[in-house]
Amino acid sequence: MDKGSEPAGGGPRKARKFPVKLLTGYWPLGGGEKMPAGSEAELPADEAKDLVKRGLAARNDPL
């Protein structure tokens, strides 16, 4: 296997982020300021999927 294909440092990978449009106000799980309804945000994949599943946000990526 080519060592050039492995991530440098061997540490954990950065969490992928997905764009969503919030349908309600939302406090991010990682802390920070409250985001008002209608805001567009990029959230970690698990958090974004959970919000969409619960009807609190809509996907905001091109299909």
Buried (B, 14 or more C-beta within 10 A) or exposed (E): EEEEEEEEEEEEEEEEEBBBBBBEEBEEEEEEEEBEEEBEBEBBEEBBBBBBEEEBBEBBEEE
